[in-house]
Each structure stands twice: as C-alpha cells, then as structure tokens.
C-alpha cells in the first residue's frame, strides 16, 4: 500500500467551499485501526461482520443532520457493515470544515453538490468569513 500512501491522507487541515476537492478519500478497502492511526481513514469498525466499501464518488459534500442541527462536511470514506442482529449499517467518514473528523450513518446525511447554498453557508459559518465581508453594512 506504499504507492497509495502518497495519495491518501487526512492532514487534519480544514477546507473552504473552494478547496474541499483536495481531500483524499479512503476507497477500495475496509479501514483498519492502523489506517486510522496513520490518518488515511476516519474510522475502523472491528465488531461487525461482512464489511465492504460502498461505491460512491468521493470526496462528496454532505449536510449531516446531527443532534445540534445541520453540519457541513465532506465524506471521504464509506463502508457498509452488518451488525450482530443482521442489520446493515452504511457508515461515512466525514471531514468537517475545521479539519476535524466525524462518523455518521449514510441515512443521517444529505448528499449535495458543492454549489448547494446551504452547504456553502454552513461551511462559511463553520470556518468564519475569511473574506472580511459580513452581512452587516457599515
């Protein structure tokens, strides 16, 4: 996996609405704890069965519906895992605009285009308005 290591990597840096495409997805395999520790994957699930990568284009802008409301994120990892009860969980590894990582169920996110005005607004709010412009007029 040495050749792939140069192409992957969760650098911990944030992003804005214009540079999110630089985020490197973890695709084609199930992540291991070692992958998470090397910061090439967001999560690794070891207590499930029959895991498989989910085929989807990544990085993928999403709006995540967490307990606090809407959160802008970019999905960089997608896996399906079977629980002990036989239920299939579709899990996403997300990178937040401030560079943090999060894990969400696919059913808890809306896949959006980077032109989505709500996603763009949420990204701008999360990182602060770096353009120096604000809604107030002086």
N, C-alpha and C positions, 0 to 999 in steps of 0.2 A: 504494500500500500504506500510505499515511499513516493512514487510519482504523484499519487493523488494527494499526498500531504501538502504539497506546494500549492495545490488548487483549492484546498479546503481550509477552513479556519474561521472560528468565531473570535474575532480580535477584541471583543469587548467594547469596541467603539460604537458610538451611536450613528445615526443617519438622519438625513432630512428627506424631503419629498423629491429631491433631485439626485441623490446618490445612493439610494437603497439597493440599486441593482448590483452594487459591488459586493453585497453579502453573498457568501459562498454556501450553497446548500449541501446537506449531507444526504446523498441519494444512493440507491442501488444496493444497500445492505442494512441490516439491523445494527443499531449503535450498541457499543459495549461501554462498560464503565471506563475502560481505557480511552475510548473515543471522547467521552465527556471530559475526562481529566486532561486530555490533550487539546481540549477546546475546539474540536472539529464537529462535535454534536452537542445538542442541548440536553438530551435525556437518553437514558438507557433503562429499559424495563426488563427485569430479570425474573419476576414472579408471574409471568404469563406464559401462554402456550401458543404455538403456531403463528408466531410473529412474522410479518412480511412488510417490506416497504410499500407505501402507497404511491402509485404512479400519478404524479401531478407536476405541473410546471412550477419550479421554484427557482429563485425566491419569488414568493407570492404575497402581495399586500393583502392584509386581512383587517377586519374590525372584529375584535374579540369582545364578547359580552361577558365580563367578569362581574364579581359581586358589587364593584363600585361603578359599573356602567360600561360605556364604550371605551375601548382602548385600541389605539392604532398599533399594529405590529406587522412584521413580515415573517411568514412561515418559511423556514429553512430546512425542516425535517418533517417527514410524515410516515407514520407506521401504523399498521393495524395489528392488534394483539387480541387473543382470545383469553377471557378470564376463566377462573375455575368453574364458574357457572355456565360456561359455554357462550357467553355474550361477547360480541366483537366490539372492541374499543378502537376507534380511529383517533390517534393522538398526533398532535402537531407540536413541534419545537418552534418557538417564536423568538424573534429578537425584537425588543422594544426600541423606540426611538432614542432613549438614553443609553442604549447599549446593553441593557440587562436582558436576561433570558427568562422565558416562561414556558410552561407546558399547558396546553389546552386541548380539550376534545374538539374534533372537527365540527361536531354539532353545535358548538358554542361560538363559532366564528362565521362571519360572512366573508366570502372571497370577493375582493373588489379589484378594480383597476386602479392604477396609480393616479388617474385623473379624477377619482371619486372625491367630491368636495368635502365630504365628512371625514374621510381618511386623511386628506391633506390638512384639514383644520385640526384634527386630533394630533397629527404629527407635530404641527407647528406649536400647538399648546403644550405638548409634552417636552419639547426642547427649548421653548421660549422663542420669541420672534427675533431671529438673528439679523433681520434686515434693518432693524432700527425703526421700522414703521409700526404704528399701532392704530387701533381703531379710533383713538381719541384725536380730535383736531385741536391744535393749539391756537 
